[in-house]
Amino acid sequence: MIPYGRHDITEGDIAAVVAVLRSDFITQGPVIERFEKAVAGYCGASHGIAVNSATSALHIACLALGLGAGDRLWTSPITFVASANCGRYCGAQVDFVDIDPLTYNLSVEALAAKLAQAETRGTLPKVLVPVHFAGQSCDMVGIRALADRYGFKILEDASHAIGGRYRDEPVGSCKYSDITVFSFHPVKIITTGEGGVAVTKDADLAVRMTRLRSHGITRDPRAMQGESDGHWYYQQLELGFNYRMTDIQAALGYSQMQRLDTYVGRRQELAERYDTRLSELPLVRPHRHPDTYSACHLYVIQVDPERTPLGRGVLFNRLRQEGIGVNVHYIPVHTQPYYRYLGFKHGDFPVAERFYVNAISLPLYPTMTEEQQNIVIESISMALR
Ligand SMILES: *Cc1c(COP(=O)(O)O)cnc(C)c1O
């Protein structure tokens, strides 16, 4: 089986993890901070907060931005459910903005129209979660301009996009946003097994997220109410969680960070090779926006129903039978039973739904060989011939 994504673990990664296992701290030790600094430094953000998943990072980021009951969070329907669920964890209402048919990212025109309408109804969002689909940044300049006009916060879900760039700045610089979140699940660009990091330029947001990841507890006497009782003393200031990452995971992440640019470079090469070699087939290939350098987490094609009678489902099954681990990203979140129960229905976000019907993610990962890629290309060509 050629999987759609795969992690890469080197002997160096293993040695880094083993060194932590032999050390005095296997969680909450010195490696967490080293990893946080490496991620924040790479992005040009000032603070990094490591947690046990991107889902946790999204949750505490929403809380730090003040999202609560009675508030609204908007995101894209073409994402993993976690980008929307973080709003629900905080008791907020979730709504979606349809996608751009070229980039598959949240459409800034659709956003502008929806905001204008929401303003008249008094239903403006507090937080917007733009998702950098497949590793390609959203139109952050357009989104920032709307945030300035309507006063919402921006939380970038960059789970696919570490190592990517937007207008010559790393994704995660937070130049246009309040907080950016990365995922280190094994199918993502680099991995910690499970894990996530939130980066920000705002010191107050960083303090708040650091507290929320560990039970809402502070050990900083300046943050306490009244006097500290002594060196052992801590105070719980609010209701937080145990969302901590371990040093074992951080050691793997720090070691993987050293190869981030190599990984993304290789993903780019393979994506360009797909672009060239699939160009004659009745497929829509990914659009590359000139403002972006994609981290190429996914290579998503759409079967073009106007040029082939072969449906997406048939092509998908045929490729799977041939041992090619294709996948589909994503089932529009608003069509999930949980979100339908909240009132959404088929037809609410037609561009996203049309995309979903034809989309297939092809295998793409840094250790994929050209021989493996040729097998994928050959199988697709045979099926569509
Ligand atoms: C993977 C992913 C997440 C969740 O990441 P975890 O680290 O598994 O919690 C959130 N959003 C998007 C877009 C993702 O792809």
The ligand as an SDF file (V2000), in Angstrom:
LIG
                    3D

 15 15  0  0  0  0  0  0  0  0999 V2000
   -5.1740   17.5890   11.7750 C   0  0  0  0  0  0  0  0  0  0  0  0
   -5.9910   18.8250   11.8370 C   0  0  0  0  0  0  0  0  0  0  0  0
   -6.4760   19.3370   13.0460 C   0  0  0  0  0  0  0  0  0  0  0  0
   -6.3540   18.6150   14.3480 C   0  0  0  0  0  0  0  0  0  0  0  0
   -5.0540   18.2950   14.6650 O   0  0  0  0  0  0  0  0  0  0  0  0
   -4.7470   17.3300   15.9100 P   0  0  0  0  0  0  0  0  0  0  0  0
   -3.3120   17.6380   16.2050 O   0  0  0  0  0  0  0  0  0  0  0  0
   -4.9500   15.9350   15.3920 O   0  0  0  0  0  0  0  0  0  0  0  0
   -5.6630   17.6780   17.0010 O   0  0  0  0  0  0  0  0  0  0  0  0
   -7.1480   20.5390   13.0340 C   0  0  0  0  0  0  0  0  0  0  0  0
   -7.3620   21.2100   11.8870 N   0  0  0  0  0  0  0  0  0  0  0  0
   -6.9390   20.7300   10.7040 C   0  0  0  0  0  0  0  0  0  0  0  0
   -7.1980   21.5320    9.4780 C   0  0  0  0  0  0  0  0  0  0  0  0
   -6.2630   19.5220   10.6340 C   0  0  0  0  0  0  0  0  0  0  0  0
   -5.8780   19.0450    9.4550 O   0  0  0  0  0  0  0  0  0  0  0  0
  1  2  1  0
  2  3  1  0
  2 14  2  0
  3  4  1  0
  3 10  2  0
  4  5  1  0
  5  6  1  0
  6  7  2  0
  6  8  1  0
  6  9  1  0
 10 11  1  0
 11 12  2  0
 12 13  1  0
 12 14  1  0
 14 15  1  0
M  END
$$$$
